[in-house]
């Protein structure tokens, strides 16, 4: 009959917030790998310079983790973690084969990791840095003929680098997919919330005029299949007097209680909407005029005999209801159908109110 209680929409996280999980995982992964390579280099006879650079990269990744975990500076943390990865590749690479070092294959992942953690701009920046580093190392080794190699790359180095590259790709893919699912879920949730808010009257939490017109037009189009439907136009009698006597807060309370009373009468598929002020409209699908009249009379009677409790005491209200029905035999528009119900409702008011009149 009416939508569920609305809650505040879940607003999607800012772009910075969406990068936080990726940067956090990147810092954890980077610290773990760099720590592993620090001990591997130390135990495998790598130059001390390579070991120290690897240790420095580990500490920088740890700093990135602390920043992303305890501050709002996500992009700074992403830059530090990416720089640590870059440092642990270029530094040891200088002393383990230069441009021919097995560590150079890792350069291809620097912009990928940077983009996942820091966004497109960060990815582009580190793409440029990685290309410049590769070209610079080539020029150093092949053109300037400067080679700082103190330990030639070995097969075990290559297999370890390749295995860890594959692991990094798998982890980056999983993190990216997880983040994407999270963001898309938040966006879908927000879209649903905003759609609901666009269709709901904020005071009474029933559908608004926009939703009713759209839904009623859809129902009208279905009538070419032989279906019929009816409309009840409801106006609370002397509602201005309620506001003038008791104030608008009590008036709002009366409107909400009137909606709750309608809920006790209407069927599951009936659509209740607020047109504005104290006017409501009800769409009764698959309902002939005779059945609509019975529902309207029952609604009028229940409304009349249900005092509404407020802070100032009980208030009795009545309603005037106009009915119009659509049949496939009649070629009228939705606007005409609503006008018929409106005319019938004003006839009910003119006849003394607290009445049901069918067009």
C-alpha positions as a Markdown table, in Angstrom:
| # | Residue | x | y | z |
|---|---|---|---|---|
| 1 | Unk | 0.0 | 0.0 | 0.0 |
| 2 | Unk | 2.8 | 2.4 | 0.9 |
| 3 | Unk | 6.6 | 2.4 | 1.0 |
| 4 | Unk | 8.5 | 1.3 | 4.1 |
| 5 | Unk | 9.8 | 3.9 | 6.6 |
| 6 | Unk | 12.5 | 5.9 | 4.8 |
| 7 | Unk | 15.9 | 6.3 | 6.3 |
| 8 | Unk | 18.7 | 8.7 | 5.5 |
| 9 | Unk | 20.2 | 7.7 | 2.1 |
| 10 | Unk | 23.6 | 6.0 | 2.2 |
| 11 | Unk | 25.8 | 8.5 | 0.5 |
| 12 | Unk | 28.7 | 6.9 | -1.4 |
| 13 | Unk | 32.2 | 7.4 | 0.0 |
| 14 | Unk | 34.3 | 10.2 | -1.5 |
| 15 | Unk | 36.8 | 9.2 | -4.1 |
| 16 | Unk | 39.5 | 9.5 | -1.5 |
| 17 | Unk | 37.7 | 7.1 | 0.7 |
| 18 | Unk | 37.4 | 4.5 | -2.1 |
| 19 | Unk | 41.2 | 4.6 | -2.5 |
| 20 | Unk | 41.8 | 3.9 | 1.2 |
| 21 | Unk | 41.2 | 0.1 | 1.2 |
| 22 | Unk | 43.4 | -0.3 | -1.9 |
| 23 | Unk | 46.2 | 1.8 | -0.4 |
| 24 | Unk | 46.0 | -0.1 | 3.0 |
| 25 | Unk | 46.3 | -3.5 | 1.3 |
| 26 | Unk | 49.0 | -2.2 | -1.0 |
| 27 | Unk | 51.0 | -1.0 | 2.0 |
| 28 | Unk | 50.6 | -4.3 | 3.8 |
| 29 | Unk | 51.5 | -6.3 | 0.7 |
| 30 | Unk | 54.5 | -4.0 | -0.2 |
| 31 | Unk | 55.9 | -4.2 | 3.4 |
| 32 | Unk | 55.6 | -8.0 | 3.4 |
| 33 | Unk | 57.3 | -8.4 | 0.0 |
| 34 | Unk | 60.0 | -5.8 | 0.7 |
| 35 | Unk | 60.8 | -7.4 | 4.1 |
| 36 | Unk | 61.1 | -10.8 | 2.4 |
| 37 | Unk | 63.5 | -9.4 | -0.2 |
| 38 | Unk | 65.5 | -7.6 | 2.5 |
| 39 | Unk | 66.3 | -11.0 | 4.2 |
| 40 | Unk | 66.6 | -12.8 | 0.8 |
| 41 | Unk | 69.2 | -10.2 | -0.4 |
| 42 | Unk | 71.0 | -10.4 | 2.9 |
| 43 | Unk | 71.2 | -14.2 | 3.0 |
| 44 | Unk | 71.9 | -14.6 | -0.7 |
| 45 | Unk | 75.1 | -12.5 | -0.9 |
| 46 | Unk | 73.6 | -9.4 | -2.6 |
| 47 | Unk | 75.6 | -6.1 | -2.4 |
| 48 | Unk | 75.0 | -4.4 | 1.0 |
| 49 | Unk | 73.8 | -1.3 | -1.0 |
| 50 | Unk | 70.9 | -3.5 | -2.4 |
| 51 | Unk | 70.1 | -4.8 | 1.1 |
| 52 | Unk | 70.0 | -1.3 | 2.6 |
| 53 | Unk | 67.8 | 0.1 | -0.2 |
| 54 | Unk | 65.4 | -2.8 | 0.3 |
| 55 | Unk | 65.3 | -2.1 | 4.0 |
| 56 | Unk | 64.6 | 1.6 | 3.3 |
| 57 | Unk | 61.8 | 0.6 | 1.0 |
| 58 | Unk | 60.3 | -1.6 | 3.7 |
| 59 | Unk | 60.4 | 1.3 | 6.2 |
| 60 | Unk | 58.8 | 3.7 | 3.7 |
| 61 | Unk | 55.9 | 1.2 | 3.0 |
| 62 | Unk | 55.4 | 0.8 | 6.8 |
| 63 | Unk | 55.2 | 4.6 | 7.0 |
| 64 | Unk | 52.6 | 4.6 | 4.2 |
| 65 | Unk | 50.6 | 2.1 | 6.2 |
| 66 | Unk | 50.6 | 4.2 | 9.3 |
| 67 | Unk | 49.5 | 7.3 | 7.3 |
| 68 | Unk | 46.6 | 5.5 | 5.6 |
| 69 | Unk | 45.6 | 3.8 | 8.8 |
| 70 | Unk | 45.6 | 6.8 | 11.1 |
| 71 | Unk | 45.3 | 9.9 | 8.9 |
| 72 | Unk | 43.2 | 11.2 | 6.0 |
| 73 | Unk | 46.2 | 11.6 | 3.7 |
| 74 | Unk | 45.4 | 8.6 | 1.5 |
| 75 | Unk | 47.2 | 10.0 | -1.6 |
| 76 | Unk | 50.3 | 10.7 | 0.4 |
| 77 | Unk | 50.3 | 7.2 | 1.6 |
| 78 | Unk | 49.8 | 5.9 | -1.9 |
| 79 | Unk | 52.7 | 7.9 | -3.2 |
| 80 | Unk | 55.0 | 6.6 | -0.4 |
| 81 | Unk | 54.0 | 2.9 | -1.0 |
| 82 | Unk | 54.6 | 3.4 | -4.8 |
| 83 | Unk | 57.9 | 5.1 | -4.2 |
| 84 | Unk | 58.9 | 2.2 | -1.9 |
| 85 | Unk | 58.1 | -0.3 | -4.7 |
| 86 | Unk | 60.0 | 1.8 | -7.2 |
| 87 | Unk | 63.0 | 2.1 | -4.9 |
| 88 | Unk | 63.2 | -1.6 | -4.2 |
| 89 | Unk | 63.4 | -2.2 | -7.9 |
| 90 | Unk | 65.7 | 0.5 | -9.3 |
| 91 | Unk | 68.1 | 0.4 | -6.3 |
| 92 | Unk | 69.0 | -3.2 | -6.2 |
| 93 | Unk | 68.7 | -3.3 | -10.0 |
| 94 | Unk | 71.7 | -1.0 | -10.4 |
| 95 | Unk | 73.9 | -3.6 | -8.6 |
| 96 | Unk | 72.4 | -6.8 | -10.0 |
| 97 | Unk | 72.6 | -6.4 | -13.8 |
| 98 | Unk | 71.4 | -2.9 | -14.4 |
| 99 | Unk | 69.0 | -2.9 | -17.4 |
| 100 | Unk | 69.4 | -6.7 | -17.6 |
| 101 | Unk | 68.5 | -7.2 | -13.9 |
| 102 | Unk | 65.5 | -9.6 | -13.3 |
| 103 | Unk | 64.1 | -6.9 | -11.1 |
| 104 | Unk | 63.4 | -4.7 | -14.1 |
| 105 | Unk | 60.3 | -6.7 | -15.0 |
| 106 | Unk | 58.7 | -5.2 | -11.8 |
| 107 | Unk | 58.8 | -1.8 | -13.4 |
| 108 | Unk | 55.7 | -2.7 | -15.4 |
| 109 | Unk | 53.7 | -3.0 | -12.2 |
| 110 | Unk | 54.7 | 0.3 | -10.7 |
| 111 | Unk | 52.1 | 2.4 | -12.6 |
| 112 | Unk | 49.4 | -0.3 | -12.2 |
| 113 | Unk | 49.9 | -0.4 | -8.4 |
| 114 | Unk | 50.0 | 3.5 | -8.3 |
| 115 | Unk | 46.8 | 3.8 | -10.3 |
| 116 | Unk | 44.9 | 1.3 | -8.0 |
| 117 | Unk | 46.0 | 3.0 | -4.9 |
| 118 | Unk | 46.2 | 6.7 | -5.9 |
| 119 | Unk | 44.0 | 7.1 | -8.9 |
| 120 | Unk | 44.5 | 7.9 | -12.5 |
| 121 | Unk | 46.7 | 10.9 | -12.1 |
| 122 | Unk | 49.0 | 9.0 | -9.8 |
| 123 | Unk | 49.2 | 6.1 | -12.2 |
| 124 | Unk | 50.1 | 8.5 | -15.1 |
| 125 | Unk | 52.8 | 10.1 | -13.0 |
| 126 | Unk | 54.4 | 6.8 | -12.1 |
| 127 | Unk | 54.1 | 5.6 | -15.7 |
| 128 | Unk | 56.3 | 8.5 | -16.7 |
| 129 | Unk | 58.7 | 7.9 | -13.9 |
| 130 | Unk | 59.0 | 4.2 | -14.7 |
| 131 | Unk | 59.6 | 4.9 | -18.4 |
| 132 | Unk | 62.2 | 7.5 | -17.6 |
| 133 | Unk | 63.9 | 5.2 | -15.2 |
| 134 | Unk | 64.1 | 2.3 | -17.7 |
| 135 | Unk | 65.4 | 4.6 | -20.5 |
| 136 | Unk | 67.9 | 6.3 | -18.1 |
| 137 | Unk | 69.2 | 2.9 | -16.9 |
| 138 | Unk | 69.6 | 1.8 | -20.5 |
| 139 | Unk | 71.5 | 5.0 | -21.4 |
| 140 | Unk | 73.7 | 4.5 | -18.3 |
| 141 | Unk | 74.6 | 0.9 | -19.1 |
| 142 | Unk | 74.7 | 1.0 | -22.9 |
| 143 | Unk | 75.5 | 4.6 | -23.9 |
| 144 | Unk | 77.6 | 5.9 | -21.0 |
| 145 | Unk | 78.9 | 2.4 | -20.4 |
| 146 | Unk | 78.6 | 2.8 | -16.7 |
| 147 | Unk | 77.8 | -0.5 | -15.0 |
| 148 | Unk | 77.5 | -0.8 | -11.2 |
| 149 | Unk | 76.8 | -4.5 | -11.3 |
| 150 | Unk | 78.5 | -6.4 | -8.4 |
| 151 | Unk | 76.3 | -9.5 | -8.6 |
| 152 | Unk | 75.1 | -10.9 | -12.0 |
| 153 | Unk | 71.4 | -12.0 | -12.1 |
| 154 | Unk | 71.0 | -15.7 | -11.6 |
| 155 | Unk | 68.2 | -18.1 | -12.5 |
| 156 | Unk | 67.0 | -18.3 | -8.9 |
| 157 | Unk | 66.6 | -14.5 | -8.9 |
| 158 | Unk | 64.6 | -14.6 | -12.2 |
| 159 | Unk | 62.2 | -17.3 | -11.0 |
| 160 | Unk | 61.7 | -15.5 | -7.6 |
| 161 | Unk | 61.0 | -12.2 | -9.4 |
| 162 | Unk | 58.6 | -13.8 | -11.9 |
| 163 | Unk | 56.7 | -15.7 | -9.1 |
| 164 | Unk | 56.3 | -12.6 | -7.0 |
| 165 | Unk | 55.3 | -10.6 | -10.0 |
| 166 | Unk | 52.5 | -13.1 | -10.7 |
| 167 | Unk | 51.5 | -12.9 | -7.0 |
| 168 | Unk | 51.4 | -9.1 | -7.1 |
| 169 | Unk | 49.2 | -9.1 | -10.2 |
| 170 | Unk | 46.8 | -11.6 | -8.6 |
| 171 | Unk | 46.6 | -9.5 | -5.4 |
| 172 | Unk | 46.2 | -6.2 | -7.3 |
| 173 | Unk | 43.4 | -7.8 | -9.4 |
| 174 | Unk | 41.6 | -9.0 | -6.3 |
| 175 | Unk | 42.0 | -5.7 | -4.5 |
| 176 | Unk | 40.8 | -3.8 | -7.5 |
| 177 | Unk | 37.8 | -6.1 | -8.0 |
| 178 | Unk | 36.9 | -5.9 | -4.3 |
| 179 | Unk | 37.1 | -2.1 | -4.3 |
| 180 | Unk | 35.1 | -1.9 | -7.5 |
| 181 | Unk | 32.4 | -4.2 | -6.1 |
| 182 | Unk | 32.2 | -2.1 | -2.9 |
| 183 | Unk | 31.9 | 1.2 | -4.8 |
| 184 | Unk | 29.4 | -0.2 | -7.3 |
| 185 | Unk | 27.4 | -1.6 | -4.4 |
| 186 | Unk | 27.4 | 1.8 | -2.7 |
| 187 | Unk | 26.4 | 3.6 | -5.9 |
| 188 | Unk | 23.5 | 1.1 | -6.5 |
| 189 | Unk | 22.4 | 1.5 | -3.0 |
| 190 | Unk | 22.5 | 5.3 | -3.2 |
| 191 | Unk | 20.7 | 5.3 | -6.6 |
| 192 | Unk | 17.9 | 3.2 | -5.1 |
| 193 | Unk | 17.7 | 5.5 | -2.1 |
| 194 | Unk | 17.6 | 8.6 | -4.2 |
| 195 | Unk | 14.9 | 7.1 | -6.5 |
| 196 | Unk | 12.9 | 6.2 | -3.4 |
| 197 | Unk | 13.2 | 9.7 | -2.0 |
| 198 | Unk | 12.2 | 11.2 | -5.4 |
| 199 | Unk | 9.0 | 9.2 | -5.2 |
| 200 | Unk | 8.0 | 9.7 | -1.6 |
| 201 | Unk | 6.3 | 12.5 | 0.3 |
| 202 | Unk | 8.8 | 13.4 | 3.1 |
| 203 | Unk | 6.1 | 14.3 | 5.6 |
| 204 | Unk | 3.7 | 11.3 | 5.4 |
| 205 | Unk | 6.1 | 8.8 | 3.9 |
| 206 | Unk | 3.6 | 7.7 | 1.2 |
| 207 | Unk | 4.1 | 8.1 | -2.5 |
| 208 | Unk | 4.0 | 11.6 | -3.9 |
| 209 | Unk | 2.2 | 13.1 | -6.9 |
| 210 | Unk | 5.1 | 12.3 | -9.3 |
| 211 | Unk | 5.1 | 8.6 | -8.5 |
| 212 | Unk | 1.3 | 8.4 | -8.6 |
| 213 | Unk | 1.0 | 10.0 | -12.1 |
| 214 | Unk | 3.7 | 7.7 | -13.4 |
| 215 | Unk | 2.2 | 4.5 | -11.9 |
| 216 | Unk | -1.4 | 5.5 | -12.8 |
| 217 | Unk | -0.3 | 6.1 | -16.4 |
| 218 | Unk | 1.3 | 2.7 | -16.5 |
| 219 | Unk | -1.9 | 1.2 | -15.2 |
| 220 | Unk | -3.9 | 3.1 | -17.8 |
| 221 | Unk | -1.8 | 1.6 | -20.6 |
| 222 | Unk | -2.4 | -1.9 | -19.2 |
| 223 | Unk | -6.1 | -1.3 | -19.6 |
| 224 | Unk | -5.9 | -2.1 | -23.3 |
| 225 | Unk | -5.7 | -5.7 | -22.1 |
| 226 | Unk | -9.2 | -5.4 | -20.6 |
| 227 | Unk | -8.2 | -4.4 | -17.1 |
| 228 | Unk | -10.1 | -1.7 | -15.2 |
| 229 | Unk | -9.1 | 0.5 | -12.3 |
| 230 | Unk | -10.5 | 3.2 | -10.0 |
| 231 | Unk | -9.2 | 6.3 | -8.4 |
| 232 | Unk | -10.2 | 7.7 | -5.0 |
| 233 | Unk | -9.5 | 11.4 | -4.4 |
| 234 | Unk | -9.6 | 12.2 | -0.6 |
| 235 | Unk | -9.7 | 15.5 | 1.1 |
| 236 | Unk | -9.6 | 15.9 | 4.9 |
| 237 | Unk | -12.6 | 18.0 | 5.9 |
| 238 | Unk | -11.9 | 21.3 | 7.7 |
| 239 | Unk | -8.2 | 20.6 | 7.9 |
| 240 | Unk | -7.4 | 24.3 | 7.9 |
| 241 | Unk | -9.3 | 24.6 | 11.1 |
| 242 | Unk | -7.1 | 21.9 | 12.6 |
| 243 | Unk | -4.0 | 23.8 | 11.7 |
| 244 | Unk | -5.4 | 27.2 | 12.9 |
| 245 | Unk | -6.7 | 25.7 | 16.2 |
| 246 | Unk | -3.9 | 23.3 | 17.2 |
| 247 | Unk | -0.9 | 24.4 | 15.1 |
| 248 | Unk | 0.9 | 22.9 | 12.1 |
| 249 | Unk | 2.8 | 20.3 | 14.2 |
| 250 | Unk | -0.5 | 18.8 | 15.3 |
| 251 | Unk | -1.7 | 19.2 | 11.7 |
| 252 | Unk | 1.2 | 17.1 | 10.5 |
| 253 | Unk | 0.4 | 14.5 | 13.2 |
| 254 | Unk | -3.2 | 14.3 | 11.9 |
| 255 | Unk | -1.9 | 13.8 | 8.3 |
| 256 | Unk | 0.3 | 11.0 | 9.4 |
| 257 | Unk | -2.4 | 9.3 | 11.4 |
| 258 | Unk | -4.8 | 9.6 | 8.5 |
| 259 | Unk | -2.3 | 7.7 | 6.4 |
| 260 | Unk | -2.0 | 5.0 | 9.1 |
| 261 | Unk | -5.8 | 4.7 | 9.1 |
| 262 | Unk | -5.8 | 4.3 | 5.4 |
| 263 | Unk | -3.3 | 1.5 | 5.7 |
| 264 | Unk | -5.9 | -0.5 | 7.8 |
| 265 | Unk | -8.4 | -0.4 | 5.0 |
| 266 | Unk | -6.5 | -0.5 | 1.7 |
| 267 | Unk | -5.3 | -3.7 | 0.0 |
| 268 | Unk | -1.7 | -4.7 | -0.7 |
| 269 | Unk | -1.7 | -3.6 | -4.3 |
| 270 | Unk | -3.5 | -0.3 | -3.7 |
| 271 | Unk | -1.3 | 2.8 | -4.1 |
| 272 | Unk | -1.8 | 5.7 | -1.7 |
| 273 | Unk | -0.2 | 9.0 | -2.6 |
| 274 | Unk | -0.3 | 12.6 | -1.3 |
| 275 | Unk | -1.1 | 15.2 | -3.9 |
| 276 | Unk | -0.4 | 18.1 | -1.6 |
| 277 | Unk | -1.8 | 19.7 | 1.5 |
| 278 | Unk | -4.6 | 17.6 | 2.9 |
| 279 | Unk | -5.4 | 15.9 | -0.4 |
| 280 | Unk | -4.6 | 12.2 | -1.0 |
| 281 | Unk | -5.3 | 10.0 | -4.0 |
| 282 | Unk | -5.6 | 6.2 | -4.1 |
| 283 | Unk | -5.2 | 4.0 | -7.1 |
| 284 | Unk | -7.2 | 0.8 | -7.0 |
| 285 | Unk | -5.9 | -1.6 | -9.6 |
| 286 | Unk | -8.4 | -4.2 | -11.1 |
| 287 | Unk | -11.2 | -2.5 | -9.3 |
| 288 | Unk | -14.7 | -1.7 | -10.7 |
| 289 | Unk | -16.7 | 1.3 | -9.5 |
| 290 | Unk | -18.9 | -0.8 | -7.2 |
| 291 | Unk | -16.0 | -2.3 | -5.4 |
| 292 | Unk | -14.2 | 1.1 | -5.3 |
| 293 | Unk | -17.4 | 2.6 | -3.7 |
| 294 | Unk | -17.4 | -0.1 | -1.0 |
| 295 | Unk | -13.7 | 0.6 | -0.2 |
| 296 | Unk | -14.3 | 4.3 | -0.1 |
| 297 | Unk | -17.2 | 4.0 | 2.2 |
| 298 | Unk | -15.4 | 1.7 | 4.5 |
| 299 | Unk | -12.4 | 4.2 | 4.5 |
| 300 | Unk | -14.8 | 7.1 | 5.3 |
| 301 | Unk | -16.4 | 5.3 | 8.1 |
| 302 | Unk | -13.2 | 4.1 | 9.7 |
| 303 | Unk | -11.8 | 7.6 | 9.5 |
| 304 | Unk | -14.8 | 9.1 | 11.1 |
| 305 | Unk | -14.8 | 6.6 | 14.0 |
| 306 | Unk | -11.1 | 6.7 | 14.8 |
| 307 | Unk | -10.1 | 9.6 | 17.0 |
| 308 | Unk | -6.6 | 10.7 | 16.5 |
| 309 | Unk | -4.5 | 11.1 | 19.7 |
| 310 | Unk | -2.3 | 14.2 | 19.9 |
| 311 | Unk | -0.5 | 16.2 | 22.6 |
| 312 | Unk | -3.6 | 18.4 | 22.9 |
| 313 | Unk | -6.1 | 15.6 | 23.1 |
| 314 | Unk | -8.1 | 13.5 | 20.7 |
| 315 | Unk | -9.1 | 15.0 | 17.3 |
| 316 | Unk | -11.9 | 13.6 | 15.2 |
| 317 | Unk | -11.7 | 14.1 | 11.5 |
| 318 | Unk | -13.8 | 13.2 | 8.5 |
| 319 | Unk | -13.0 | 12.9 | 4.8 |
| 320 | Unk | -14.8 | 13.7 | 1.6 |
| 321 | Unk | -14.0 | 11.2 | -1.2 |
| 322 | Unk | -14.6 | 11.4 | -4.9 |
| 323 | Unk | -14.4 | 8.3 | -7.1 |
| 324 | Unk | -13.8 | 7.8 | -10.8 |
| 325 | Unk | -13.3 | 4.5 | -12.7 |
| 326 | Unk | -11.6 | 3.7 | -15.9 |
| 327 | Unk | -13.0 | 1.1 | -18.3 |
| 328 | Unk | -11.5 | 0.1 | -21.7 |
| 329 | Unk | -14.8 | 1.0 | -23.2 |
| 330 | Unk | -14.1 | 4.6 | -22.4 |
| 331 | Unk | -11.3 | 6.5 | -24.2 |
| 332 | Unk | -10.3 | 9.1 | -21.6 |
| 333 | Unk | -7.0 | 10.3 | -20.4 |
| 334 | Unk | -5.5 | 10.0 | -17.0 |
| 335 | Unk | -5.9 | 13.8 | -16.5 |
| 336 | Unk | -9.6 | 13.5 | -17.3 |
| 337 | Unk | -10.0 | 10.6 | -14.9 |
| 338 | Unk | -8.3 | 12.6 | -12.1 |
| 339 | Unk | -10.5 | 15.6 | -12.9 |
| 340 | Unk | -13.6 | 13.4 | -12.7 |
| 341 | Unk | -12.6 | 12.2 | -9.2 |
| 342 | Unk | -11.8 | 15.8 | -8.2 |
| 343 | Unk | -15.2 | 16.9 | -9.4 |
| 344 | Unk | -16.9 | 14.1 | -7.5 |
| 345 | Unk | -14.9 | 15.0 | -4.3 |
| 346 | Unk | -16.1 | 18.6 | -4.5 |
| 347 | Unk | -19.7 | 17.4 | -4.9 |
| 348 | Unk | -19.2 | 15.4 | -1.7 |
| 349 | Unk | -18.0 | 18.6 | 0.0 |
| 350 | Unk | -20.8 | 20.6 | -1.4 |
| 351 | Unk | -23.3 | 18.0 | -0.1 |
| 352 | Unk | -22.1 | 18.5 | 3.5 |
| 353 | Unk | -18.7 | 16.7 | 3.6 |
| 354 | Unk | -18.0 | 13.3 | 5.2 |
| 355 | Unk | -19.5 | 11.7 | 2.1 |
| 356 | Unk | -18.5 | 9.5 | -0.8 |
| 357 | Unk | -19.5 | 10.5 | -4.3 |
| 358 | Unk | -18.8 | 8.6 | -7.5 |
| 359 | Unk | -18.5 | 10.3 | -10.9 |
